[in-house]
Amino acid sequence: MAVGYRNNERGIPRALDGVGRPGSRARIPTPAVLCDLDLLSDNIRMMEDVAAAGGLGLRPHMKSHKSAFIARLQLEHGAIGLSCAKLAEAEVLVDRLAEDGFAGQVPVLLTSPIVGPAAAERAATLAARCELAVVVDHPVGVGELAAAVRGAGVEITVLCDVDVGLGRTGVLGPDEATSIAGLVAGSAGLRFGGVQGYAGHVQHVSGRGERLAAARAAADRLSVVVGALEAAGHEVPLRTGGGTGTSMLDIELGVLNELQPGSYVFMDREYRDALGGDPEGRFHQSLTIATTVVSANQAGFVTVDAGLKAMATDAGVPLVVGRKAGTGYHFFGDEHGLVTTGGPSPLERGEVIELVPPHCDPTVDRYDLLWLVRGDVVVGTAAIDARGCSQ
Ligand SMILES: Cc1ncc(COP(=O)(O)O)c(C=O)c1O
Protein backbone atom coordinates (compact mmCIF):
# COMPACT_ATOMS: atom_id res chain seq x y z
CA MET A 1 0.00 0.00 0.00
CA ALA A 2 1.42 3.38 -0.99
CA VAL A 3 2.50 5.87 1.66
CA GLY A 4 1.46 9.47 1.19
CA TYR A 5 3.73 12.40 1.74
CA ARG A 6 2.14 15.77 1.51
CA ASN A 7 3.44 19.17 2.51
CA ASN A 8 1.39 20.79 5.17
CA GLU A 9 -0.06 24.15 4.21
CA ARG A 10 0.56 25.59 7.66
CA GLY A 11 4.27 25.01 7.25
CA ILE A 12 4.67 22.16 9.69
CA PRO A 13 7.73 20.12 8.72
CA ARG A 14 6.65 17.00 6.93
CA ALA A 15 9.62 15.02 8.14
CA LEU A 16 12.12 15.24 10.97
CA ASP A 17 15.74 14.31 11.12
CA GLY A 18 15.83 10.60 11.81
CA VAL A 19 12.45 9.84 10.31
CA GLY A 20 12.48 6.47 8.63
CA ARG A 21 14.91 4.98 11.12
CA PRO A 22 14.17 2.76 14.14
CA GLY A 23 13.12 4.89 17.09
CA SER A 24 11.85 7.76 14.95
CA ARG A 25 8.33 7.19 16.27
CA ALA A 26 9.50 8.64 19.58
CA ARG A 27 10.98 11.76 17.89
CA ILE A 28 7.78 13.32 16.60
CA PRO A 29 6.96 16.77 18.07
CA THR A 30 4.13 16.16 20.52
CA PRO A 31 1.23 16.12 21.03
CA ALA A 32 0.62 14.47 17.67
CA VAL A 33 -1.64 11.83 16.16
CA LEU A 34 -0.01 8.67 14.84
CA CYS A 35 -1.57 6.07 12.62
CA ASP A 36 -0.10 2.59 12.27
CA LEU A 37 -0.24 1.89 8.54
CA ASP A 38 -0.36 -1.88 8.85
CA LEU A 39 -3.26 -1.76 11.29
CA LEU A 40 -5.05 0.84 9.18
CA SER A 41 -4.62 -1.28 6.05
CA ASP A 42 -5.91 -4.32 7.87
CA ASN A 43 -8.99 -2.40 9.04
CA ILE A 44 -9.69 -1.18 5.52
CA ARG A 45 -9.38 -4.70 4.12
CA MET A 46 -11.56 -6.19 6.87
CA MET A 47 -14.41 -3.77 6.18
CA GLU A 48 -14.02 -4.37 2.45
CA ASP A 49 -14.45 -8.10 3.15
CA VAL A 50 -17.44 -7.55 5.47
CA ALA A 51 -19.33 -5.54 2.85
CA ALA A 52 -18.37 -7.84 0.00
CA ALA A 53 -19.40 -10.97 1.89
CA GLY A 54 -22.76 -9.38 2.65
CA GLY A 55 -23.20 -8.17 -0.92
CA LEU A 56 -23.57 -4.53 0.23
CA GLY A 57 -22.01 -1.41 -1.19
CA LEU A 58 -19.40 0.30 1.00
CA ARG A 59 -19.33 4.08 1.17
CA PRO A 60 -17.06 4.85 4.13
CA HIS A 61 -17.60 8.03 6.11
CA MET A 62 -14.91 10.69 5.73
CA LYS A 63 -15.86 12.50 8.94
CA SER A 64 -13.63 10.10 10.90
CA HIS A 65 -10.33 10.83 9.14
CA LYS A 66 -10.87 13.78 6.76
CA SER A 67 -7.81 12.69 4.81
CA ALA A 68 -7.59 12.20 1.05
CA PHE A 69 -4.77 9.74 1.66
CA ILE A 70 -7.07 7.40 3.61
CA ALA A 71 -10.00 8.06 1.26
CA ARG A 72 -7.82 6.90 -1.59
CA LEU A 73 -6.87 3.68 0.23
CA GLN A 74 -10.56 3.03 0.81
CA LEU A 75 -11.41 3.67 -2.84
CA GLU A 76 -8.64 1.27 -3.83
CA HIS A 77 -10.10 -1.33 -1.47
CA GLY A 78 -13.73 -1.79 -2.29
CA ALA A 79 -15.32 1.57 -1.50
CA ILE A 80 -17.81 2.59 -4.16
CA GLY A 81 -17.74 6.21 -3.05
CA LEU A 82 -17.41 8.53 -0.08
CA SER A 83 -19.81 9.72 2.60
CA CYS A 84 -19.20 13.27 3.81
CA ALA A 85 -20.85 15.08 6.69
CA LYS A 86 -20.46 18.63 5.46
CA LEU A 87 -20.16 20.46 2.15
CA ALA A 88 -16.72 21.83 2.97
CA GLU A 89 -15.47 18.36 3.87
CA ALA A 90 -16.67 17.08 0.50
CA GLU A 91 -15.33 20.08 -1.45
CA VAL A 92 -11.83 19.72 -0.03
CA LEU A 93 -11.65 15.94 -0.42
CA VAL A 94 -13.01 15.96 -3.98
CA ASP A 95 -10.38 18.52 -4.96
CA ARG A 96 -7.54 16.65 -3.25
CA LEU A 97 -8.59 13.37 -4.85
CA ALA A 98 -8.81 15.06 -8.25
CA GLU A 99 -5.18 16.11 -7.79
CA ASP A 100 -4.43 12.44 -7.17
CA GLY A 101 -6.12 11.38 -10.41
CA PHE A 102 -9.64 10.55 -9.29
CA ALA A 103 -11.04 13.59 -11.11
CA GLY A 104 -14.77 13.64 -11.66
CA GLN A 105 -15.19 9.99 -10.85
CA VAL A 106 -15.85 9.94 -7.14
CA PRO A 107 -19.43 9.33 -6.05
CA VAL A 108 -20.03 11.44 -2.94
CA LEU A 109 -22.98 11.29 -0.55
CA LEU A 110 -23.62 14.26 1.71
CA THR A 111 -25.14 12.61 4.77
CA SER A 112 -26.38 15.78 6.54
CA PRO A 113 -29.22 17.88 5.16
CA ILE A 114 -28.11 21.30 3.89
CA VAL A 115 -30.15 24.45 4.37
CA GLY A 116 -30.62 27.60 2.29
CA PRO A 117 -30.01 28.73 -1.29
CA ALA A 118 -26.30 29.45 -0.76
CA ALA A 119 -25.60 25.91 0.43
CA ALA A 120 -27.69 24.48 -2.41
CA GLU A 121 -25.66 26.53 -4.90
CA ARG A 122 -22.44 25.17 -3.41
CA ALA A 123 -23.87 21.66 -3.84
CA ALA A 124 -24.64 22.39 -7.50
CA THR A 125 -21.09 23.68 -8.02
CA LEU A 126 -19.70 20.57 -6.36
CA ALA A 127 -21.90 18.35 -8.53
CA ALA A 128 -19.89 19.52 -11.53
CA ARG A 129 -16.77 17.97 -9.94
CA CYS A 130 -18.12 14.65 -8.64
CA GLU A 131 -21.15 12.39 -8.80
CA LEU A 132 -23.13 14.00 -5.99
CA ALA A 133 -25.97 12.68 -3.85
CA VAL A 134 -27.48 14.77 -1.06
CA VAL A 135 -29.91 13.84 1.71
CA VAL A 136 -32.99 15.96 2.30
CA ASP A 137 -35.48 15.84 5.15
CA HIS A 138 -37.81 18.75 4.29
CA PRO A 139 -39.73 19.73 1.14
CA VAL A 140 -38.10 23.19 1.16
CA GLY A 141 -34.74 21.47 0.82
CA VAL A 142 -35.90 19.89 -2.43
CA GLY A 143 -36.98 23.29 -3.76
CA GLU A 144 -33.63 24.86 -2.86
CA LEU A 145 -31.69 22.13 -4.65
CA ALA A 146 -34.02 22.26 -7.68
CA ALA A 147 -33.47 26.03 -7.98
CA ALA A 148 -29.71 25.62 -7.65
CA VAL A 149 -29.33 22.97 -10.36
CA ARG A 150 -31.59 24.88 -12.77
CA GLY A 151 -29.29 26.30 -15.41
CA ALA A 152 -26.19 24.84 -13.76
CA GLY A 153 -26.21 21.90 -16.16
CA VAL A 154 -25.71 19.35 -13.40
CA GLU A 155 -27.77 16.58 -11.86
CA ILE A 156 -27.99 15.81 -8.15
CA THR A 157 -29.28 12.57 -6.71
CA VAL A 158 -31.53 13.19 -3.71
CA LEU A 159 -32.02 10.68 -0.91
CA CYS A 160 -34.71 11.05 1.70
CA ASP A 161 -33.14 11.11 5.16
CA VAL A 162 -35.30 9.04 7.51
CA ASP A 163 -35.25 9.30 11.30
CA VAL A 164 -34.85 5.70 12.43
CA GLY A 165 -34.75 6.56 16.14
CA LEU A 166 -31.78 8.88 16.58
CA GLY A 167 -34.05 11.91 16.29
CA ARG A 168 -31.28 14.16 14.91
CA THR A 169 -32.37 14.64 11.31
CA GLY A 170 -34.71 12.84 8.94
CA VAL A 171 -38.37 12.69 8.16
CA LEU A 172 -40.53 11.16 10.85
CA GLY A 173 -42.57 8.81 8.74
CA PRO A 174 -43.64 7.39 5.36
CA ASP A 175 -46.00 10.23 4.40
CA GLU A 176 -43.28 12.87 4.56
CA ALA A 177 -40.90 10.56 2.67
CA THR A 178 -43.44 9.94 -0.08
CA SER A 179 -44.12 13.62 -0.52
CA ILE A 180 -40.37 14.40 -0.74
CA ALA A 181 -39.88 11.64 -3.33
CA GLY A 182 -42.78 13.06 -5.35
CA LEU A 183 -41.26 16.55 -5.28
CA VAL A 184 -37.88 15.22 -6.36
CA ALA A 185 -39.42 13.20 -9.19
CA GLY A 186 -41.10 16.37 -10.47
CA SER A 187 -37.94 18.51 -10.37
CA ALA A 188 -35.71 18.83 -13.42
CA GLY A 189 -32.07 18.15 -12.59
CA LEU A 190 -32.90 16.06 -9.49
CA ARG A 191 -33.15 12.30 -9.36
CA PHE A 192 -34.68 10.35 -6.49
CA GLY A 193 -31.99 7.95 -5.28
CA GLY A 194 -33.51 6.24 -2.26
CA VAL A 195 -33.24 6.60 1.52
CA GLN A 196 -30.74 7.09 4.31
CA GLY A 197 -31.47 5.67 7.76
CA TYR A 198 -28.53 6.27 10.08
CA ALA A 199 -28.96 4.61 13.47
CA GLY A 200 -26.40 6.65 15.40
CA HIS A 201 -28.08 5.84 18.70
CA VAL A 202 -27.39 2.13 18.19
CA GLN A 203 -23.69 2.11 17.29
CA HIS A 204 -22.32 2.09 20.85
CA VAL A 205 -24.95 -0.11 22.49
CA SER A 206 -22.90 -2.72 24.33
CA GLY A 207 -23.87 -6.37 24.18
CA ARG A 208 -24.37 -7.86 20.74
CA GLY A 209 -27.92 -9.04 21.47
CA GLU A 210 -28.97 -5.61 22.73
CA ARG A 211 -27.33 -3.91 19.77
CA LEU A 212 -29.01 -6.28 17.34
CA ALA A 213 -32.43 -5.61 18.92
CA ALA A 214 -31.91 -1.85 18.68
CA ALA A 215 -30.63 -2.13 15.10
CA ARG A 216 -33.68 -4.25 14.21
CA ALA A 217 -36.04 -1.56 15.54
CA ALA A 218 -34.24 1.03 13.40
CA ALA A 219 -34.26 -1.22 10.32
CA ASP A 220 -37.99 -1.84 10.80
CA ARG A 221 -38.65 1.90 10.74
CA LEU A 222 -36.68 2.26 7.53
CA SER A 223 -38.38 -0.75 6.01
CA VAL A 224 -41.84 0.78 6.59
CA VAL A 225 -40.75 3.91 4.72
CA VAL A 226 -39.24 1.90 1.86
CA GLY A 227 -42.48 -0.08 1.56
CA ALA A 228 -44.55 3.11 1.40
CA LEU A 229 -42.29 4.66 -1.23
CA GLU A 230 -42.48 1.56 -3.40
CA ALA A 231 -46.26 1.36 -2.95
CA ALA A 232 -46.44 4.97 -4.18
CA GLY A 233 -44.51 3.98 -7.30
CA HIS A 234 -41.05 5.25 -6.39
CA GLU A 235 -38.06 3.05 -6.96
CA VAL A 236 -35.73 2.97 -3.93
CA PRO A 237 -32.39 1.91 -5.37
CA LEU A 238 -30.26 3.03 -2.44
CA ARG A 239 -30.86 2.22 1.23
CA THR A 240 -27.79 3.60 2.99
CA GLY A 241 -26.82 3.87 6.65
CA GLY A 242 -25.00 1.99 9.36
CA GLY A 243 -21.78 2.55 11.21
CA THR A 244 -18.92 0.58 12.69
CA GLY A 245 -20.96 -0.80 15.59
CA THR A 246 -23.72 -2.25 13.42
CA SER A 247 -21.76 -3.05 10.26
CA MET A 248 -22.32 -6.82 10.46
CA LEU A 249 -25.73 -6.60 12.11
CA ASP A 250 -27.07 -4.44 9.28
CA ILE A 251 -26.08 -7.15 6.84
CA GLU A 252 -27.94 -9.72 8.93
CA LEU A 253 -31.05 -7.51 9.03
CA GLY A 254 -31.16 -7.12 5.26
CA VAL A 255 -32.79 -3.69 4.92
CA LEU A 256 -29.73 -1.56 4.03
CA ASN A 257 -27.93 -2.23 0.78
CA GLU A 258 -25.06 0.15 1.49
CA LEU A 259 -22.91 0.76 4.59
CA GLN A 260 -21.34 4.07 5.58
CA PRO A 261 -19.07 3.25 8.55
CA GLY A 262 -16.34 5.68 9.59
CA SER A 263 -14.61 4.93 12.88
CA TYR A 264 -13.44 1.43 11.91
CA VAL A 265 -10.33 2.89 10.26
CA PHE A 266 -9.02 3.98 13.68
CA MET A 267 -11.35 2.64 16.37
CA ASP A 268 -11.15 4.43 19.71
CA ARG A 269 -11.50 3.76 23.41
CA GLU A 270 -15.25 4.39 23.45
CA TYR A 271 -15.90 1.90 20.63
CA ARG A 272 -13.52 -0.65 22.17
CA ASP A 273 -15.40 -0.43 25.50
CA ALA A 274 -18.76 -0.89 23.74
CA LEU A 275 -17.87 -3.62 21.26
CA GLY A 276 -15.33 -5.61 23.28
CA GLY A 277 -14.82 -9.02 21.69
CA ASP A 278 -17.89 -8.85 19.42
CA PRO A 279 -17.26 -9.44 15.72
CA GLU A 280 -17.89 -5.72 15.06
CA GLY A 281 -15.09 -4.99 17.56
CA ARG A 282 -12.48 -6.83 15.51
CA PHE A 283 -11.01 -3.63 14.07
CA HIS A 284 -7.61 -2.54 15.38
CA GLN A 285 -6.85 0.63 17.28
CA SER A 286 -4.60 2.15 14.63
CA LEU A 287 -4.65 5.69 16.02
CA THR A 288 -2.72 6.99 19.01
CA ILE A 289 -1.81 10.36 20.46
CA ALA A 290 1.91 10.70 21.17
CA THR A 291 2.66 12.82 24.23
CA THR A 292 5.85 13.73 26.08
CA VAL A 293 6.49 13.65 29.83
CA VAL A 294 7.24 17.31 30.58
CA SER A 295 7.60 16.98 34.36
CA ALA A 296 8.33 13.99 36.58
CA ASN A 297 9.01 15.62 39.95
CA GLN A 298 6.00 14.26 41.82
CA ALA A 299 5.57 10.93 43.53
CA GLY A 300 2.99 8.70 41.85
CA PHE A 301 2.38 10.65 38.67
CA VAL A 302 3.99 12.52 35.80
CA THR A 303 2.73 15.42 33.69
CA VAL A 304 2.46 15.04 29.91
CA ASP A 305 1.92 17.64 27.17
CA ALA A 306 -1.45 16.33 25.93
CA GLY A 307 -4.38 17.97 27.71
CA LEU A 308 -7.88 19.10 26.85
CA LYS A 309 -6.70 20.66 23.58
CA ALA A 310 -5.11 17.42 22.39
CA MET A 311 -8.25 15.32 22.09
CA ALA A 312 -12.02 15.36 22.17
CA THR A 313 -13.21 14.99 25.74
CA ASP A 314 -16.87 13.99 25.27
CA ALA A 315 -16.13 10.29 25.76
CA GLY A 316 -13.97 10.45 28.87
CA VAL A 317 -10.27 9.75 29.21
CA PRO A 318 -7.82 8.07 26.82
CA LEU A 319 -6.08 4.77 27.52
CA VAL A 320 -2.35 4.71 28.15
CA VAL A 321 -0.83 2.29 25.66
CA GLY A 322 1.25 -0.63 26.89
CA ARG A 323 1.64 0.41 30.51
CA LYS A 324 1.22 -1.70 33.59
CA ALA A 325 -1.78 -1.69 35.94
CA GLY A 326 -2.08 1.49 37.97
CA THR A 327 -1.23 3.64 34.99
CA GLY A 328 -4.05 5.97 34.08
CA TYR A 329 -4.63 9.31 32.40
CA HIS A 330 -6.48 12.29 33.90
CA PHE A 331 -7.07 15.66 32.28
CA PHE A 332 -4.78 18.27 33.85
CA GLY A 333 -5.83 21.49 32.11
CA ASP A 334 -5.77 22.80 28.57
CA GLU A 335 -2.21 21.81 27.78
CA HIS A 336 -1.44 18.97 30.16
CA GLY A 337 -2.43 15.51 31.27
CA LEU A 338 -1.61 13.65 34.45
CA VAL A 339 -0.46 10.07 34.08
CA THR A 340 -0.47 7.99 37.25
CA THR A 341 2.42 5.62 37.45
CA GLY A 342 1.08 3.17 40.04
CA GLY A 343 4.02 3.64 42.41
CA PRO A 344 7.59 4.87 41.97
CA SER A 345 7.73 6.47 38.52
CA PRO A 346 9.08 4.33 35.72
CA LEU A 347 8.48 7.33 33.45
CA GLU A 348 11.18 9.93 33.00
CA ARG A 349 11.15 13.55 31.87
CA GLY A 350 11.37 13.60 28.06
CA GLU A 351 9.94 10.13 27.59
CA VAL A 352 7.22 9.78 24.92
CA ILE A 353 4.17 7.68 25.64
CA GLU A 354 1.05 7.06 23.55
CA LEU A 355 -2.64 7.27 24.31
CA VAL A 356 -5.65 5.67 22.61
CA PRO A 357 -8.06 8.58 22.02
CA PRO A 358 -11.46 8.37 23.70
CA HIS A 359 -13.32 9.46 20.52
CA CYS A 360 -11.45 9.40 17.21
CA ASP A 361 -13.38 11.73 14.84
CA PRO A 362 -13.27 15.00 16.79
CA THR A 363 -9.74 14.21 17.98
CA VAL A 364 -8.34 13.88 14.46
CA ASP A 365 -10.06 17.16 13.53
CA ARG A 366 -7.70 18.95 15.94
CA TYR A 367 -4.56 18.11 13.97
CA ASP A 368 -3.06 19.16 10.65
CA LEU A 369 -1.41 15.87 9.89
CA LEU A 370 -1.23 12.21 10.69
CA TRP A 371 2.17 10.70 11.29
CA LEU A 372 2.20 7.36 9.52
CA VAL A 373 4.16 4.69 11.35
CA ARG A 374 5.14 1.08 10.87
CA GLY A 375 6.23 -0.35 14.18
CA ASP A 376 8.88 1.94 15.62
CA VAL A 377 9.53 3.79 12.36
CA VAL A 378 7.86 6.92 10.99
CA VAL A 379 7.33 6.30 7.28
CA GLY A 380 5.55 9.50 6.26
CA THR A 381 2.80 11.95 6.95
CA ALA A 382 -0.68 12.41 5.53
CA ALA A 383 -2.50 15.71 5.61
CA ILE A 384 -5.81 15.83 7.45
CA ASP A 385 -7.03 17.80 4.46
CA ALA A 386 -10.55 18.61 5.61
CA ARG A 387 -9.56 19.40 9.18
CA GLY A 388 -11.92 22.06 10.53
CA CYS A 389 -14.12 21.92 7.42
CA SER A 390 -17.45 21.82 9.22
CA GLN A 391 -19.32 24.47 7.23
C1 LIG B 1 -24.66 9.86 9.04
C2 LIG B 1 -23.52 9.05 9.54
N1 LIG B 1 -23.18 7.93 8.89
C3 LIG B 1 -22.15 7.15 9.29
C4 LIG B 1 -21.38 7.49 10.41
C5 LIG B 1 -20.24 6.60 10.79
O1 LIG B 1 -20.37 6.01 12.01
P1 LIG B 1 -19.17 5.34 12.80
O2 LIG B 1 -18.08 6.35 12.92
O3 LIG B 1 -19.74 5.00 14.10
O4 LIG B 1 -18.73 4.16 12.00
C6 LIG B 1 -21.73 8.64 11.13
C7 LIG B 1 -20.98 9.00 12.34
O5 LIG B 1 -21.31 9.82 13.13
C8 LIG B 1 -22.81 9.45 10.68
O6 LIG B 1 -23.17 10.57 11.33
The ligand as an SDF file (V2000), in Angstrom:
LIG
                    3D

 16 16  0  0  0  0  0  0  0  0999 V2000
  -24.6620    9.8590    9.0420 C   0  0  0  0  0  0  0  0  0  0  0  0
  -23.5190    9.0530    9.5390 C   0  0  0  0  0  0  0  0  0  0  0  0
  -23.1800    7.9280    8.8930 N   0  0  0  0  0  0  0  0  0  0  0  0
  -22.1480    7.1530    9.2900 C   0  0  0  0  0  0  0  0  0  0  0  0
  -21.3840    7.4930   10.4070 C   0  0  0  0  0  0  0  0  0  0  0  0
  -20.2380    6.6040   10.7870 C   0  0  0  0  0  0  0  0  0  0  0  0
  -20.3670    6.0060   12.0100 O   0  0  0  0  0  0  0  0  0  0  0  0
  -19.1670    5.3420   12.7990 P   0  0  0  0  0  0  0  0  0  0  0  0
  -18.0770    6.3510   12.9180 O   0  0  0  0  0  0  0  0  0  0  0  0
  -19.7430    4.9960   14.1010 O   0  0  0  0  0  0  0  0  0  0  0  0
  -18.7330    4.1630   11.9980 O   0  0  0  0  0  0  0  0  0  0  0  0
  -21.7260    8.6410   11.1300 C   0  0  0  0  0  0  0  0  0  0  0  0
  -20.9810    8.9960   12.3400 C   0  0  0  0  0  0  0  0  0  0  0  0
  -21.3110    9.8180   13.1340 O   0  0  0  0  0  0  0  0  0  0  0  0
  -22.8130    9.4470   10.6850 C   0  0  0  0  0  0  0  0  0  0  0  0
  -23.1650   10.5720   11.3330 O   0  0  0  0  0  0  0  0  0  0  0  0
  1  2  1  0
  2  3  1  0
  2 15  2  0
  3  4  2  0
  4  5  1  0
  5  6  1  0
  5 12  2  0
  6  7  1  0
  7  8  1  0
  8  9  2  0
  8 10  1  0
  8 11  1  0
 12 13  1  0
 12 15  1  0
 13 14  2  0
 15 16  1  0
M  END
$$$$
